């Protein structure tokens, strides 16, 4: 029987392994950590509404449920042409027929970025955000700045939604505690119109939300450095901050940048619409590792990564049967999220036909909570998967 090696234990890698096993394909998954981290629900860790354990699923449980082999060992080198993968332990994997690359992406670096924390970085950073915010709350006042950056070589690698969510959740928490007026909350980003991928109507609604919550904005100027007490910008200004949360834009993963795989200008693995790496038979790249084709507003999101993963599982199985049938991810490209505010949410959707943002007071918050429960239970096979989810 032919074997598949999947690199990465995130949304793309887990989904690929699950669906390959549904096809009866012998599959091994390699991950650098022993749990699947549900990033979309980690937004509640800084405000104490969730813990890391709440938003994590042990990978051994997923492996046991779905029947794939599991190796916990970071990937240090990929030689796709020779079908060789080297792990941190020194172990070399070369006994496989198909390779699915899903080890995520690297991060754009800024001077002094160690003076900030990210909700989309290492899980430990979310825990530290909680501790730092709790200290400020005990103090009773402070200046908090939260934002995200861009990659001039790839606009799809920007992850702005979680920054908005954490910021609005912090606003809600401080308001509930009756100390919101003692804090300065500021959103920052280098682009003139952050969030414009959602469409003009959604962008206008975001501006109204900032006004209603008394959250200041600092946009349109390049970030020059992060300092212990704030952020400096190319226009010569400085945003003072006691706590800085920043989501750096994505770039190519360092391991993949050092590999023999073809890369985009931003360092992502170049594939066709079927996620095949052309010229490398049996090699695929999905999720954040892959260069995302499509319109200017396209964005790397978990649901797109999962579509890629399902398609690749199908494409590999068909290839094994010598059947010329392939699934493309292009028709599934859209921006879709429930942007949580702690006391409600907004439904955000963008496709070729335009964008929309629909306010969901109160119920929206519980809809996103429900999705988090559904994600965990369905991945573990305790409840059926819903079509399209």
C-alpha positions, 0 to 999 in steps of 0.5 A: 500500500502506498504511504502519505507523509503529512507535515504539520499539525494545524488545520490543514495538516489535521484535516488532510490526515483525517480525510486520507484515513477516510479513504483508507490511505496509510498516513503519518502526520508529523507535528512540532507540538503534541496538540492541535491548537484552535487559534480562532478560539484562543482570542478568549485566553487574554481575557480569561474566558478560556484557557490553553487546554480549552482550545487544544486537542491532544494529537494522540487522541486524534491519531487514535480516533482516525487511525493515522500514525503520529510523530512529534518532532519538528521538521528541520529540512525538506528535500522534496525531489529526493523524498526526504524529510529530516527531523530535529531528532536527526531522524530521516523520513524517506519511506513515503510515496506522497508528501503533503506540506502543511507546516504553516508560515514564518512571520515578518520581523520588525525591530524590537518585535520581542517587546510585543505579544501575538495572539497568532504566535506561539500559544504561550504568548496568549497566556502571557497576554492574559497575565500582562492584562491582569496586571494592568487591571489590578493596577486600575489603568493603562495604555493598550495597543493592538494591531497587525502588520502587512507583507508587501509581497503577499496581501493574503498573508495578513491576519487582521481579524483576531486583532480586532477580536481581542481588542473588542473583547478587552474593551468589553472586559474593562467595561464590565469591570467598570474601569474602561474609562481608565484605559486608553485602547488604540488600534494600529496598522501600517496600511491606510485602510486596514480591513478593506478586504472585507469590502467598503460597507464592512470597513465603514461599519468597523469605523463606527464600532471604533467610535462607539467603543472609544478606541483610537486608531493609528493607521497609514504609517510604517512601523519602525520599531517596537519598544518596551513602552510603545511603538514608533512609526515612520512619520516620527510619531510614537504610540505609548503602550503598557501592553502591545499585542501585534500580529505580524504578517506571514512569510515563507516558513524558514524550513521551506525557504531552505528547501528545494521547493519552488517559492513565491516572492513572499516565500510560500510554496507555489502550487497549482489550483489542485495544490500540486507542486508542479514538477514534483510528482506526488508533492502537495502544499496546503494551508499557510505553507502554500501560495494562495492564488486568487483575487486581491482580497483573498486571505489565508483562513482556516476554512480555506486550508481545510478545503485544500486538505480535503481536496488533496486527500481526494486528489491523492486517492484518485491518483493512486487509482490512476483516475484523472479527477481533481478538485480545485480550491479556487471556487471555494475562495471567500472570507468568512468569519464571526468576528467576536466582541465579547458581548456579541459579534459580527458576521463577515463575508466576502466573495467575488460578488462583494462583502458584507458585515452583519451585526449579531448582538449577544447571540453572535458571541454564543455562535462563535462559542458554539463553533469552538465546541463543534470544532473540538467534538467533530474533530474527535469524531464525537458528533457528525461533521456538518456539510461545508464545516 
